[in-house]
Amino acid sequence: MLLVVDFGNTNVVFAVCEGSDIKGSWRCASDTKRTADEYAVWLTQLMSLEGIDPSAITGAIVATVVPQALFNIETLCKRYFKATPLVVGADNVTLGFEVLIDRPAQVGADRLATAVAAYKKFNGPLIVIDFGTATTFEVVDEAGNYRGGVIAPGINLSAEALHMASAQLPRIDIRRTEEIVGKTTTSAMRSGIFWGYIGMIEGLVTRIKAECDVAMTVVATGGLAPLFAESTNMIDKTDSNLTICGLVEIYERNKPS
C-alpha cells in the first residue's frame, strides 16, 4: 500500500491507498514544528482504528507547498514506514506531462497533482477549480499539459480577513443564503462571501474559456466544491479527492521497479 502526504498551507492530508482505492485518509493542521515522532504516534493510531497495518506500507509520495515541513515528513516515511518517499518537484520525479509556463518550478506540487488526476479522469481541455487555502483555477489542454492558472484568496481566508480587519464584523461560517440582500450583519456577510465567490467563479471561467477559445470541462475539488457546484451551472463535475488521486498516479509513473 502507498502512503500519500499532501502538506498544504492550512492542513496536512495523509492517505493510505491501494491502487486507486483510498483505504483511509486523515487531516491535521499544518505545523512545521511538529516532529516525525509526533506524526507517527498520531497517524499510526488512526491507521489502526481503520484496521490498516503500518507494516503494509511499501511506498510513499509527498507533495508540499511548505518547504520547511519536508524534512520531518521524509523522516516519518523513512523511520516509521521504511519507505523513501518520492517528492513531487524533485528532479528525479517525472510528471508525465509538460508544464508550459514561464517558471515551471514555481507551480505548487498540489496544483500539478490535481491537474494530473483531473485529466486522467475527465480528459481535456479542463479548468480545475480547487477550493483550498487559495482558490485556484488550473488550465489543462487537450493533451494533458499544464497551461497556467489563476490564484485568488480562499473563501475561508477572505471570511477570516473580513473579521480580523473589522471591529464589529463577526466570524461566520460559509453557507449559501437564499436571499442576496441580507437583513442582518451576519446574513449580509454570508451573502457577500458566498455569492461574491459565485460571481468570481462564473466571471473567471467565462474569461478563461474566451481566452482559450475552446470548449472546456470545469471540474471542482476541495471540501467546499459540492456547496458551490450546487449554486452555479458553470461547474460540470466535482471530485473531492483529486489531489490524492493525482499523487497516486504520479507515484505509479515513477514507481521503483
C-alpha positions, 0 to 999 in steps of 0.5 A: 500500500502507498502512503500519500502526504499532501502538506498544504498551507492550512492542513496536512492530508495523509492517505493510505491507498491501494491502487486507486482505492483510498483505504483511509485518509486523515487531516491535521493542521499544518505545523512545521514544528511538529516532529516525525515522532509526533506524526507517527504516534498520531497517524499510526493510531488512526491507521489502526482504528481503520484496521490498516497495518503500518507494516503494509506500507511499501511506498510513499509520495509527498507533495508540499507547498511548505518547504520547511515541513519536508524534512520531518515528513521524509523522516516519518516515511523513512523511520516509521514506514521504511519507505523513501518517499518520492517528492513531487518537484524533485528532479528525479520525479517525472510528471508525465506531462509538460508544464508550459509556463514561464517558471515551471518550478514555481507551480505548487506540487498540489496544483500539478497533482490535481491537474494530473488526476483531473485529466486522467479522469475527465480528459481535456481541455479542463479548468480545475477549480480547487477550493483550498487555502487559495482558490485556484483555477488550473488550465489543462489542454487537450493533451494533458499539459499544464497551461497556467492558472489563476490564484485568488484568496480562499473563501475561508481566508477572505471570511477570516480577513473580513473579521480580523480587519473589522471591529464589529464584523463577526466570524461566520461560517460559509453557507449559501443564503437564499436571499442576496440582500441580507437583513442582518450583519451576519446574513449580509456577510454570508451573502457577500462571501458566498455569492461574491465567490459565485460571481468570481467563479462564473466571471473567471471561467467565462474569461478563461474559456474566451481566452482559450477559445475552446470548449472546456470541462470545469471540474471542482475539488476541495471540501467546499466544491459540492456547496458551490457546484450546487449554486452555479451551472458553470461547474460540470463535475466535482471530485473531492479527492483529486489531489490524492488521486493525482499523487497516486498516479504520479507515484505509479509513473515513477514507481521503483521497479 
